[in-house]
Amino acid sequence: MQHIRQLAERVCAQDFSPLSCERRAALLSRLESKPVFLLGSTTVYARNFLAAAKERFDVRGVVDDGRNCHEIGGVPRLSSSDFLRLGKGSIAVCLAFSASGKNYFESLASAAGAELLHYMEVADSIPGFNQDHILQGLAVETASQVERLLSIATRFEDAMSIQTLACILTARLTYRREWLESVNVGPETMYFGLDFMPLNTGETVIDCGAFDGDTVEKIRDATADNFQGIIAFEPDPENFSALQRKYSHDNRIRLHRLGISNRSAALCFAAAQGSFSHAQMGTAPDSRGNSINVIALDSFLQQSPSTVKIDIEGAELEALEGARETIRRHRPKLTIAAYHRPLHLAEIMDAIDQIVPGYSFYLRHHGDFFLETVLYAVPPSY
């Protein structure tokens, strides 16, 4: 792990960036002096970046073959063939998060004669550009708290978890996605399906952050649709409507349009962002009525859960605090998103230990970007 410490020292010396001051200045100068094309548009990150970039740079178009519109965010939508014709000598910013998308756009930019830059390095080079709650401060907090993050390596049960931790930290401190791709075990096994996190028939699963039912489908597949019950919580109105359309007829699946926290409250909510919709913790509802109700699992659950999944856009620690008695009493298997805050890798593990000592921990990464890292906790009695 010494190389990670050395990377952290370098980041601290470079004003808490994986990029040197000279590198950031050079990137910004080129972005401001050349035509810019954005490659990809489907993610929340891409939409937010487009809104900021078109105000500052000469953005000529957004390349997206999957859409049939003339404009995206007020910028012309271009096909790949359009970009091949127009892109020579330009800057192309890759906003794709999948490895396949990244590889495609790298080849496309090379064929067009454009200089390709990737989202993280470009975002870091723009003074005052605020990323979202996941990526903002990723390198800063990792570098400044590197010893705490490295210390958890000894607490994992297998070598793959240790390797995953090392690659995630290295990627954060370099912005090099190859490290993440090297430990990506794929989305198919995310939450369930791994050998140490099996779902058996008769399971009662609590799904905190059910989105549009993607996790429900994984539970059904893992149990051959033979389970006791699923209790799904999803606060976003659009996502919840999708859940109702799919599962309201199945009396084994209980749906609640609620968020999960450490108390009952109404919170301000950023809605209509797909899987990125999230409560703004500690913030009261705004005047536009963008709010949700949140509850603590301890005060709500009547069933005895065998498995609890939590992926709620940064509020995982609050959810654990509100489920202390549930976890102490029933000792469920836990599968928890650990990528929404840089220190969650350590903090979530500590929180579980404080509730019930003796859980066995595993770490897996299920994507090609700085998302989809999951901490798995198997109870001592399992």
C-alpha positions in Angstrom: 0.0 0.0 0.0 3.0 2.3 0.0 2.4 3.5 -3.5 -1.0 4.7 -2.3 0.6 6.8 0.4 3.0 8.3 -2.1 0.1 9.2 -4.4 -1.7 10.8 -1.5 1.3 12.9 -0.6 1.5 14.1 -4.2 -2.2 15.0 -4.3 -1.8 17.0 -1.1 1.2 18.8 -2.5 -0.7 19.7 -5.7 -3.5 21.6 -3.9 -5.4 18.4 -3.3 -5.7 17.4 -7.0 -4.3 14.4 -8.9 -3.4 16.9 -11.6 -0.5 19.4 -11.2 -1.3 23.1 -11.2 0.5 23.3 -14.6 -1.6 20.4 -16.0 -4.9 22.0 -14.9 -3.9 25.4 -16.3 -2.9 23.9 -19.6 -6.2 21.9 -19.9 -8.2 25.0 -19.2 -6.3 27.1 -21.7 -7.0 24.5 -24.5 -10.6 24.2 -23.5 -11.0 28.0 -23.8 -9.2 28.3 -27.1 -10.5 25.5 -29.2 -13.9 24.2 -30.3 -15.3 21.7 -27.8 -17.5 18.6 -28.4 -19.1 16.6 -25.7 -19.2 12.9 -26.2 -22.3 11.3 -24.5 -25.3 12.8 -22.8 -27.2 10.3 -20.8 -25.9 10.7 -17.3 -26.8 13.3 -14.7 -23.1 14.3 -14.8 -23.2 14.9 -18.5 -26.3 17.1 -18.3 -24.8 19.2 -15.4 -21.4 19.5 -17.2 -23.1 20.6 -20.4 -25.0 23.4 -18.6 -21.7 24.7 -17.2 -19.5 24.1 -20.3 -21.7 25.9 -22.8 -21.5 29.1 -20.7 -17.7 29.0 -20.6 -16.4 27.2 -23.8 -17.2 27.1 -27.5 -19.3 24.0 -27.3 -20.2 23.0 -30.9 -22.2 19.9 -30.3 -23.1 16.8 -28.2 -22.3 13.5 -29.9 -25.0 10.9 -29.1 -26.2 8.4 -31.7 -28.9 7.0 -29.3 -31.1 10.1 -29.5 -33.1 11.5 -32.3 -33.5 15.1 -31.2 -31.9 18.2 -32.8 -30.6 19.7 -29.6 -29.6 18.6 -26.2 -29.6 21.2 -23.5 -29.6 24.0 -26.1 -26.6 22.5 -28.0 -26.8 20.8 -31.4 -27.0 17.0 -31.1 -24.6 15.4 -33.5 -24.1 11.8 -34.8 -20.8 10.1 -34.8 -20.5 10.7 -38.5 -21.2 14.4 -38.0 -18.3 14.5 -35.5 -16.0 12.7 -37.8 -16.6 15.5 -40.3 -16.4 18.4 -37.9 -14.1 17.4 -35.1 -10.7 17.8 -36.5 -8.5 20.0 -34.3 -11.1 20.2 -31.5 -11.2 19.1 -27.9 -13.5 16.2 -27.2 -14.7 15.6 -23.7 -15.7 12.0 -22.9 -18.8 11.9 -20.6 -19.4 8.2 -20.9 -19.0 6.1 -17.7 -19.0 2.6 -19.1 -15.8 1.0 -20.4 -17.5 0.2 -23.7 -18.6 3.8 -24.1 -15.2 5.2 -23.2 -13.5 2.9 -25.6 -15.8 3.8 -28.4 -15.4 7.5 -27.9 -11.6 7.2 -27.6 -11.6 5.5 -31.0 -14.0 8.0 -32.4 -12.0 11.0 -31.3 -8.8 9.5 -32.7 -10.5 8.9 -36.1 -11.8 12.5 -36.1 -8.5 14.0 -35.2 -9.7 15.5 -31.9 -7.8 15.7 -28.6 -9.7 13.5 -26.1 -10.1 14.5 -22.5 -12.0 12.7 -19.8 -14.7 14.1 -17.5 -12.8 14.0 -14.2 -9.7 15.8 -15.4 -11.7 18.4 -17.2 -14.0 19.0 -14.2 -11.0 19.4 -12.0 -9.4 22.0 -14.3 -12.4 24.4 -14.3 -12.2 26.8 -11.3 -15.4 26.9 -9.3 -17.1 23.9 -11.1 -19.1 22.0 -8.5 -19.5 18.4 -9.0 -22.2 16.4 -7.3 -22.3 14.9 -3.8 -20.4 11.8 -4.9 -17.5 13.2 -6.8 -17.0 16.6 -5.1 -14.0 16.2 -2.8 -13.2 12.7 -3.9 -9.4 13.2 -4.2 -9.3 15.7 -1.4 -10.8 13.5 1.3 -9.1 10.3 0.1 -5.7 12.0 0.2 -6.2 13.7 3.6 -7.7 10.6 5.2 -5.6 7.9 3.4 -4.3 6.2 6.6 -7.9 5.7 7.8 -8.9 4.3 4.5 -5.9 2.0 4.3 -6.4 0.7 7.8 -9.6 -1.1 6.9 -7.7 -3.5 4.6 -7.0 -5.8 7.5 -10.6 -6.2 8.3 -11.7 -7.8 5.0 -12.2 -11.6 4.7 -10.6 -12.2 1.3 -7.8 -11.0 -1.0 -10.2 -9.7 -3.6 -11.6 -7.2 -1.1 -8.1 -5.9 -0.3 -7.3 -5.6 -4.0 -10.5 -3.8 -4.7 -9.8 -1.3 -2.0 -6.3 -0.6 -3.3 -7.5 -0.1 -6.8 -10.4 2.2 -5.8 -8.0 4.4 -3.8 -5.4 4.5 -6.6 -8.1 5.5 -9.1 -9.3 8.3 -6.9 -5.8 9.6 -6.5 -4.9 9.5 -10.2 -8.3 9.8 -12.0 -7.2 6.7 -14.0 -10.2 4.5 -14.6 -8.2 1.5 -15.6 -7.8 0.7 -11.9 -11.5 0.6 -11.5 -12.0 -1.5 -14.6 -9.5 -4.0 -13.3 -11.6 -4.9 -10.3 -15.1 -4.5 -11.9 -17.0 -7.7 -11.2 -20.0 -6.5 -13.2 -23.5 -5.2 -12.4 -25.1 -8.7 -12.6 -23.9 -9.6 -9.1 -24.4 -6.2 -7.5 -26.1 -6.6 -4.0 -26.9 -10.3 -4.5 -25.5 -13.3 -6.4 -22.0 -13.4 -4.8 -21.0 -16.6 -3.0 -20.8 -14.9 0.4 -24.1 -13.1 -0.1 -26.6 -15.8 -1.2 -30.3 -15.3 -1.1 -32.3 -18.4 0.0 -35.9 -19.3 -0.4 -37.9 -17.8 2.4 -36.0 -14.5 2.5 -37.5 -11.3 3.7 -35.5 -8.5 2.1 -35.6 -4.8 3.0 -34.8 -2.7 -0.1 -33.9 0.8 0.8 -33.6 2.8 -2.4 -35.6 0.5 -4.7 -35.3 2.8 -7.7 -37.5 1.4 -10.5 -37.3 -2.2 -9.3 -33.9 -3.3 -10.6 -33.0 -4.7 -7.1 -36.4 -6.4 -6.8 -35.7 -8.2 -10.1 -32.4 -9.4 -8.7 -34.0 -10.7 -5.6 -36.6 -12.6 -7.7 -33.8 -14.1 -9.9 -31.6 -15.1 -7.0 -34.5 -16.9 -5.2 -36.1 -18.3 -8.4 -39.0 -16.0 -7.4 -39.5 -18.0 -4.2 -39.2 -15.5 -1.3 -41.1 -14.6 1.8 -41.4 -10.9 1.1 -39.8 -7.7 -0.1 -40.3 -4.4 1.6 -39.3 -1.7 -0.8 -38.7 2.0 0.0 -38.4 4.6 -2.8 -39.1 8.3 -2.3 -38.9 9.6 -5.9 -42.4 10.0 -7.4 -41.3 8.9 -10.9 -39.4 5.9 -9.7 -42.2 4.9 -7.3 -44.7 5.0 -10.1 -42.6 2.6 -12.0 -42.5 0.3 -9.0 -46.3 0.4 -8.7 -46.8 -0.4 -12.3 -44.6 -3.5 -12.0 -45.3 -4.9 -8.5 -48.6 -3.5 -7.1 -50.3 -6.8 -8.0 -47.8 -9.0 -6.0 -48.9 -9.1 -2.4 -45.4 -10.4 -1.4 -44.0 -7.0 -2.3 -44.8 -4.0 -0.2 -44.1 -0.6 -1.6 -43.6 2.5 0.4 -43.0 6.0 -1.0 -40.7 6.9 1.8 -37.0 7.7 2.3 -34.9 6.0 5.0 -33.1 8.0 7.7 -32.5 8.0 11.5 -35.8 9.7 12.3 -39.2 10.6 11.0 -39.0 13.9 9.2 -39.8 15.8 6.0 -36.7 16.7 4.0 -35.9 18.7 0.8 -35.6 16.3 -2.1 -33.8 16.5 -5.5 -36.3 14.5 -7.6 -36.6 13.3 -11.2 -32.9 12.3 -11.4 -33.4 8.6 -11.9 -31.2 6.6 -9.6 -29.5 9.9 -8.6 -32.5 11.4 -6.9 -31.6 12.1 -3.2 -32.7 13.8 0.0 -30.8 16.8 1.1 -30.1 15.7 4.7 -30.7 18.3 7.4 -32.6 20.5 4.9 -36.2 21.4 5.4 -38.7 21.3 2.4 -38.4 24.2 0.1 -41.2 26.6 -1.0 -41.7 24.6 -4.2 -42.8 21.5 -2.3 -39.9 19.3 -3.3 -39.9 17.2 -0.2 -40.2 13.6 1.0 -41.0 11.9 4.2 -38.3 9.8 5.8 -38.6 7.3 8.5 -36.3 5.1 10.7 -36.5 1.4 10.0 -36.6 0.6 13.8 -39.9 2.5 14.1 -41.5 1.1 11.0 -40.7 -2.5 10.4 -43.0 -5.3 11.7 -41.2 -8.2 9.9 -38.0 -9.9 10.7 -35.6 -9.1 7.8 -33.1 -11.7 6.7 -31.3 -9.2 4.3 -31.1 -5.4 4.2 -29.9 -3.5 1.1 -29.2 0.2 1.4 -28.3 2.4 -1.5 -29.8 5.9 -0.8 -27.4 8.4 -2.3 -25.3 9.3 0.7 -27.7 8.8 3.6 -26.5 5.2 4.3 -25.0 6.1 7.8 -28.3 7.7 8.9 -30.2 4.6 7.7 -27.9 2.4 9.8 -28.4 4.6 12.8 -32.1 4.3 12.4 -31.9 0.5 12.1 -29.7 -0.2 15.1 -32.3 -2.3 17.0 -33.4 -4.1 13.8 -29.8 -5.2 13.1 -29.1 -6.1 16.8 -32.3 -8.2 17.1 -32.3 -9.9 13.7 -28.7 -9.8 12.5 -29.5 -9.6 8.8 -27.1 -9.8 5.9 -26.2 -6.3 4.9 -25.4 -5.0 1.4 -24.6 -1.3 1.4 -23.5 1.2 -1.2 -20.2 2.6 -0.1 -19.3 5.1 -2.8 -21.5 8.2 -2.1 -19.0 9.7 0.3 -15.2 9.3 0.1 -14.9 8.0 3.7 -18.0 5.7 3.6 -15.7 2.7 2.9 -14.4 3.1 6.5 -17.4 4.8 8.2 -20.0 2.3 7.2 -17.8 -0.6 8.4 -17.3 1.2 11.8 -21.0 1.9 12.1 -21.9 -1.8 11.7 -19.2 -2.9 14.2 -20.6 -0.5 16.8 -24.1 -2.0 16.3 -23.1 -5.7 16.3 -19.4 -6.7 16.5 -18.3 -9.7 14.5 -19.7 -9.1 11.1 -17.5 -10.4 8.2 -16.8 -7.8 5.6 -16.3 -8.0 1.8 -15.8 -5.3 -0.8 -16.7 -5.4 -4.5 -16.8 -2.9 -7.3 -19.5 -3.3 -9.9 -18.8 -0.7 -12.5 -16.2 1.1 -14.7 -16.5 4.5 -13.0 -16.3 5.9 -9.4 -19.7 4.5 -8.6 -21.2 1.1 -7.7 -18.9 0.1 -4.9 -20.7 -2.2 -2.4 -19.7 -3.2 1.2 -21.1 -6.6 2.1 -21.5 -7.6 5.7 -22.2 -11.2 6.7 -23.5 -11.6 10.3 -21.5 -13.7 12.8 -24.3 -16.2 13.2 -24.7 -16.8 9.5 
